[in-house]
Amino acid sequence: MTLATVVFNGQSLQMFVEDERKYESPTYVHISEVGLISGEEARRLTWLEPQNSYTRHWDQLDEKTFDEPRRYARHHADLSFFQLAELLSNIDSPELLVAIPGSFNNDRLKLLLGLIEAVPAKICGVIENALLYAEDYHRAVIQLHGHQTVISHLKRTGQYLQILKSEVVSDIGALQLLKNCARYISERSVLATRYDPMHSAITQQNLFNELPSTLEKFKTSSEAMIDIKSPDSNFSLHLNLKHIQQMLDLKFEALKVVLKDYETEELCLTPQSGLLKLLCPALREVKVLEDSLIERKCMRLAIQAQREEKPLKRLNQVLLSQIIDQSKHVGSIQKNKSRGRIATHLLYDKCAWPLSCALGFTISRDQLLIAKNQVTNADLVLSLEDGNLLITHKKEGLYALLPNRALPGESLHIDKHQLILIEVVDA
């Protein structure tokens, strides 16, 4: 048997295997003329043929027959079985710890376990996946799904971390947020060029293919450019993060109400929920976990479930000793080393400014003035966190372009000024 954990995180199926292999399949299924297609390949057909594309088959897992008969699937369960079987085909004789979101009711779970056994695969345990993401100090885990957000409320009781309940916030899903961003881009494009990139299926698909990498740029800058392809020509469109956040502000009200009683450090965003952190200012200080931490917890809990051989039961609590990750700090250091050395200073006008503290930048008469720690009245404030340069404050209208990683030799631009990242050793 091959021991693995399958995590249903709302946007994809992840599988972490005992030999450190890992697989992921985005939760898209497409019905073509010759059969079913799942994962990334299906995602790239979703806006080309929306009538043949499905994205709700996990959130709405059931055996209710489709209104219109389809050749290769009768209901959502058929679509889910195909995607699950395709994922599990990567390993021999699977023995699984199954991690499900809190939004799965018992009927849906029962159907899921039946699908897994039909693959066939053996099940050694079932756990609510919020327990894979939480540390002992977390009180709520936020999971962004395709069409909703699931919030699991936690409580520490003695030696255990327990899930009290899970809430679903409808209409705040990754696909809804991407569609809102696409509409914003469409409106900007029409105003600037009279061209609407949403006017045809092909151009819509192109736009949604570009969106994830474009939004990724907002992690290091409040402004980004997206390339729009039109039949006549290609052009670039300037996007502003603050404008997008203002457009979405009302959409996040229900989410903020659910989380209003928690301190920032008590909240946890899953690795697939980075879009929430980016677009909802109320969550900008909440940490997003890394998949590498989840992987270690998965295997630890899977090995225990395999050894105990207990009757299947939906676990909604774990011992604190099972989830505390002692290797977290060491793992972070190793990851930074594997990516290359991290810059220590910022070079400008023959002066090296240390990145060990916040730096404030002010534009005065076209000159760039830099100050350490004195950032109260600065036009721009930068800080270094986990190998990334972050903008903690920026005056509206100021142009700032940062590199993806703070590596020696990279440059950044502030207004008309270029600065270079360097590493100073034994200075």
C-alpha positions in Angstrom: 0.0 0.0 0.0 1.1 3.6 -0.7 0.3 6.0 2.2 -0.9 9.4 1.1 -3.1 12.3 2.2 -5.7 13.7 -0.1 -6.8 17.3 0.8 -10.0 18.8 -0.6 -9.2 22.5 -0.2 -12.0 24.0 -2.3 -9.9 25.1 -5.2 -8.0 21.9 -6.0 -7.4 18.3 -4.9 -3.9 17.9 -3.4 -2.2 14.6 -2.7 0.9 14.3 -0.5 2.6 10.9 -0.7 4.8 9.2 1.8 7.8 9.3 -0.5 7.5 13.1 -0.7 5.8 13.2 -4.1 2.9 15.6 -4.4 0.2 16.2 -7.0 -2.5 18.8 -7.5 -5.5 19.0 -9.7 -7.5 22.3 -9.9 -11.3 21.6 -9.4 -12.3 22.0 -13.0 -13.9 19.2 -15.2 -14.8 19.7 -18.9 -17.0 17.4 -20.9 -15.6 17.1 -24.4 -16.8 15.2 -27.5 -14.5 12.3 -26.7 -14.7 12.2 -22.9 -13.9 14.0 -19.6 -11.0 16.3 -19.0 -10.0 17.5 -15.5 -7.5 19.9 -13.8 -5.5 22.6 -15.4 -6.3 21.4 -18.9 -10.0 21.8 -18.1 -9.5 25.2 -16.6 -8.1 26.5 -19.9 -11.4 25.5 -21.6 -13.8 26.9 -18.9 -14.5 30.3 -20.6 -14.2 28.9 -24.1 -17.0 26.4 -23.6 -18.8 27.4 -20.3 -21.7 25.1 -21.2 -19.5 22.1 -21.0 -17.4 23.1 -18.0 -18.0 22.4 -14.3 -16.5 24.0 -11.2 -19.1 23.2 -8.5 -19.0 19.4 -8.5 -17.1 19.2 -5.1 -18.9 22.0 -3.3 -22.2 20.5 -4.5 -21.2 16.8 -4.5 -24.4 14.8 -5.1 -26.1 12.3 -7.4 -28.9 14.6 -8.6 -29.2 14.0 -12.4 -28.3 16.9 -14.6 -31.3 18.8 -16.1 -29.9 18.0 -19.6 -28.5 14.5 -20.2 -24.7 14.5 -20.8 -22.9 11.7 -22.6 -20.1 11.0 -20.2 -21.6 12.1 -16.8 -25.0 11.8 -15.1 -24.4 14.1 -12.1 -21.7 15.8 -10.1 -20.6 12.5 -8.5 -19.5 11.2 -11.9 -17.4 14.3 -12.5 -15.9 14.1 -9.0 -15.1 10.3 -9.4 -13.3 10.9 -12.7 -11.1 13.7 -11.2 -10.4 11.7 -8.1 -9.6 8.5 -10.0 -7.2 10.4 -12.3 -5.4 11.9 -9.3 -5.1 8.6 -7.5 -3.8 6.9 -10.6 -0.4 8.5 -9.9 0.3 6.0 -7.0 -0.1 2.2 -6.6 -2.6 0.8 -4.1 -3.5 4.0 -2.3 -4.1 4.1 1.4 -5.5 7.5 2.3 -6.0 10.0 5.0 -8.9 12.1 3.7 -9.0 15.8 4.6 -12.3 17.5 4.0 -13.5 21.1 4.4 -15.9 21.9 7.3 -18.6 22.7 4.7 -18.9 19.0 3.8 -22.0 17.6 5.5 -22.2 13.9 6.5 -24.2 12.9 3.4 -21.6 14.5 1.1 -18.9 12.8 3.1 -20.6 9.4 2.9 -20.8 9.8 -0.9 -17.1 10.8 -1.1 -16.0 7.8 0.8 -18.0 5.6 -1.5 -16.3 7.2 -4.5 -12.8 6.6 -3.0 -13.5 2.9 -2.3 -14.8 2.5 -5.9 -11.5 3.8 -7.4 -10.4 1.5 -5.5 -8.5 2.9 -2.6 -8.3 2.1 1.1 -9.2 4.8 3.7 -7.3 4.9 7.0 -8.8 8.1 8.4 -10.9 11.2 7.8 -10.1 14.7 9.3 -11.4 18.2 8.8 -8.7 20.0 6.9 -8.7 23.1 9.0 -6.7 21.1 11.6 -4.0 20.7 9.0 -3.6 24.4 8.7 -4.0 25.6 12.3 -1.3 26.1 14.8 -2.1 26.0 18.5 -2.7 29.8 18.8 -5.1 30.0 15.9 -8.8 30.5 16.5 -10.2 30.6 13.0 -9.0 29.1 9.7 -10.1 30.9 6.5 -10.4 28.9 3.3 -11.2 30.5 -0.1 -13.1 28.0 -2.3 -14.1 28.4 -5.9 -17.6 29.8 -5.1 -17.5 30.4 -1.3 -15.4 31.0 1.7 -15.4 28.5 4.6 -14.4 29.7 8.1 -13.7 27.1 10.7 -13.8 28.4 14.3 -11.4 26.7 16.7 -11.0 26.3 20.5 -8.2 25.1 22.6 -9.4 22.6 25.2 -6.8 21.1 27.5 -4.4 19.2 25.2 -6.6 19.4 22.2 -7.3 21.9 19.4 -11.0 21.5 18.4 -13.2 22.8 15.6 -16.3 24.3 17.2 -18.2 24.9 13.9 -17.7 25.9 10.3 -19.5 28.8 8.5 -19.9 29.3 4.8 -19.8 32.9 3.4 -21.5 32.6 0.0 -20.5 34.6 -3.1 -16.9 35.2 -1.9 -15.1 32.6 -4.0 -11.9 32.6 -6.1 -14.0 32.5 -9.3 -16.2 35.4 -8.2 -13.2 37.5 -7.3 -11.5 36.8 -10.6 -14.7 37.6 -12.5 -14.9 41.0 -10.6 -11.3 41.8 -11.5 -12.0 40.8 -15.1 -15.0 43.2 -15.2 -12.8 46.0 -13.8 -10.2 45.3 -16.5 -12.9 45.2 -19.2 -14.3 48.6 -18.1 -10.8 50.1 -18.0 -10.1 48.7 -21.4 -13.3 50.1 -23.0 -12.6 53.5 -21.5 -9.0 53.6 -22.7 -9.4 51.9 -26.2 -13.1 51.1 -26.8 -12.1 47.5 -26.9 -13.8 45.0 -24.6 -11.7 41.9 -23.8 -14.8 40.1 -22.5 -16.7 40.4 -25.9 -15.9 36.9 -27.1 -15.1 33.4 -25.6 -11.6 33.4 -26.9 -10.6 36.8 -25.5 -12.3 36.0 -22.2 -10.3 32.8 -21.8 -7.1 34.7 -22.7 -7.9 37.3 -20.0 -8.6 34.7 -17.3 -5.4 32.9 -18.3 -3.4 36.1 -17.7 -5.2 37.2 -14.5 -3.5 35.0 -11.9 0.1 36.1 -12.9 -1.1 39.8 -13.1 -2.6 39.7 -9.7 0.5 38.1 -8.3 2.4 41.4 -9.2 0.3 43.2 -6.5 2.1 41.3 -3.8 5.1 43.6 -4.2 3.5 46.7 -5.8 0.2 48.6 -5.7 0.3 48.9 -9.5 0.6 46.4 -12.3 0.4 46.1 -16.1 -1.6 43.5 -18.0 -1.2 42.8 -21.7 -4.5 42.8 -23.6 -4.6 41.0 -27.0 -7.2 42.4 -29.5 -7.8 41.3 -33.1 -6.2 44.5 -34.4 -3.3 45.0 -31.9 -1.9 44.2 -28.5 -1.7 46.9 -25.8 -0.9 47.2 -22.1 -3.3 48.4 -19.5 -2.4 50.0 -16.1 -4.1 48.5 -13.0 -4.4 50.0 -9.5 -4.8 47.6 -6.5 -6.5 50.3 -4.4 -9.2 50.8 -7.0 -9.9 47.1 -7.2 -10.0 46.9 -3.4 -12.5 49.8 -3.2 -14.7 48.1 -5.9 -14.8 44.9 -3.8 -15.2 46.5 -0.4 -18.9 45.9 0.0 -18.5 42.3 -1.1 -16.3 41.6 1.9 -18.7 43.0 4.5 -20.2 39.6 5.5 -16.7 38.1 5.9 -15.6 41.0 8.1 -18.7 40.5 10.3 -17.9 36.8 10.9 -14.2 37.6 11.8 -14.8 40.8 13.8 -14.1 39.3 17.3 -10.7 37.8 16.4 -7.3 39.4 16.7 -5.1 39.3 13.5 -2.7 36.7 15.0 -5.6 34.4 15.8 -6.5 34.1 12.1 -5.0 31.8 9.5 -5.3 31.8 5.7 -4.8 28.6 3.8 -2.2 28.5 1.1 -4.9 28.7 -1.6 -6.5 31.8 0.0 -3.8 34.4 -0.9 -6.3 36.2 -3.2 -8.3 37.2 -0.1 -5.2 38.6 1.6 -4.4 40.6 -1.5 -7.9 42.0 -2.3 -9.4 42.4 1.2 -7.4 45.1 3.2 -8.9 43.8 6.5 -6.9 40.6 6.0 -3.6 42.0 4.7 -1.7 41.3 8.0 -3.0 37.7 8.3 -0.3 35.1 7.6 -0.7 32.7 4.7 0.7 29.2 5.4 3.1 27.4 3.1 2.2 24.0 1.6 5.5 22.6 2.9 4.2 22.9 6.5 0.9 21.3 5.6 2.7 18.4 3.9 4.6 17.5 7.1 1.4 17.6 9.2 -0.4 15.5 6.6 2.2 12.7 6.8 2.4 12.8 10.6 -1.3 12.4 10.9 -1.6 9.8 8.1 1.1 7.6 9.7 -0.8 7.7 13.0 -4.1 6.9 11.4 -2.6 4.0 9.6 -1.0 2.6 12.8 -4.1 3.0 15.0 -6.4 1.2 12.6 -9.5 2.7 14.3 -13.0 2.6 12.8 -13.6 5.5 10.4 -14.7 8.6 12.2 -14.7 12.3 11.2 -12.0 13.9 13.4 -12.7 17.5 14.4 -10.0 17.7 17.1 -6.3 16.8 17.4 -3.7 16.8 20.1 -1.7 20.0 20.2 1.5 17.9 20.0 0.4 16.6 16.6 0.1 20.0 15.0 3.0 22.1 16.5 5.7 22.2 13.8 9.1 22.5 15.4 10.9 22.5 12.0 9.0 25.6 10.8 11.8 28.1 11.4 14.5 25.8 10.1 12.4 25.0 7.0 12.0 28.8 6.3 15.8 29.3 6.4 16.5 26.4 4.1 13.9 27.6 1.6 15.5 31.1 1.5 19.0 29.5 1.0 17.7 27.3 -1.9 16.3 30.3 -3.7 19.6 32.3 -3.4 21.1 34.8 -1.0 18.9 37.5 0.3 19.9 41.2 -0.2 20.9 43.1 3.0 21.1 46.7 1.7 19.7 49.0 -0.9 22.2 51.0 -2.9 21.4 54.5 -4.1 23.6 57.4 -4.9 26.7 55.6 -3.5 25.0 55.0 -0.1 24.0 51.6 1.2 20.8 51.6 3.2 20.2 48.5 5.5 17.1 46.5 5.0 17.1 45.3 8.6 14.8 48.2 9.4 11.9 50.0 7.7 13.0 52.6 5.1 11.1 55.7 4.2 11.3 57.4 0.8 10.3 60.9 0.0 10.2 62.7 -3.4 11.2 66.4 -3.1 11.9 68.5 -6.2 12.6 65.3 -8.2 15.2 64.2 -5.6 14.8 60.9 -3.7 15.3 61.2 0.0 15.8 58.1 2.1 15.5 57.7 5.9 15.8 54.8 8.4 12.9 54.2 10.7 11.7 57.8 10.3 8.7 56.9 8.1 5.8 58.9 9.5 5.7 61.5 6.7 7.4 59.4 4.0 5.8 59.0 0.5 6.7 55.3 0.5 7.7 52.8 3.2 9.4 49.5 2.5 10.3 46.6 4.7 11.9 43.2 4.2 9.9 40.1 5.3 10.8 36.5 4.6 13.0 37.5 1.7 10.4 39.8 0.1 10.3 43.5 -0.1 6.9 44.7 1.0 5.2 48.1 0.6 3.7 49.1 3.9 2.7 52.6 2.8 2.5 54.4 -0.5 1.3 57.8 -1.4 -1.4 57.6 -4.0 -0.1 58.2 -7.6 3.5 57.4 -6.7 5.0 54.9 -9.1 6.9 52.0 -7.4 8.0 48.8 -9.1 9.6 46.1 -6.9 11.3 42.8 -7.9 9.6 39.5 -7.1 12.4 38.4 -4.7 14.9 40.6 -2.7 18.0 39.0 -4.3 21.3 40.8 -4.8 21.6 42.4 -8.2 17.8 43.0 -8.6 16.6 46.6 -9.0 13.6 48.6 -8.0 12.1 51.8 -9.3 10.6 54.6 -7.3 9.3 57.5 -9.4 12.1 58.1 -11.9 14.8 56.7 -9.6 16.5 53.2 -9.8 17.9 51.5 -6.7 19.9 48.3 -6.6 19.7 45.5 -4.1 23.1 44.3 -2.7 24.4 41.9 -0.1 27.0 43.3 2.4 29.0 40.7 4.3 31.3 41.4 7.3 31.0 45.1 6.8 
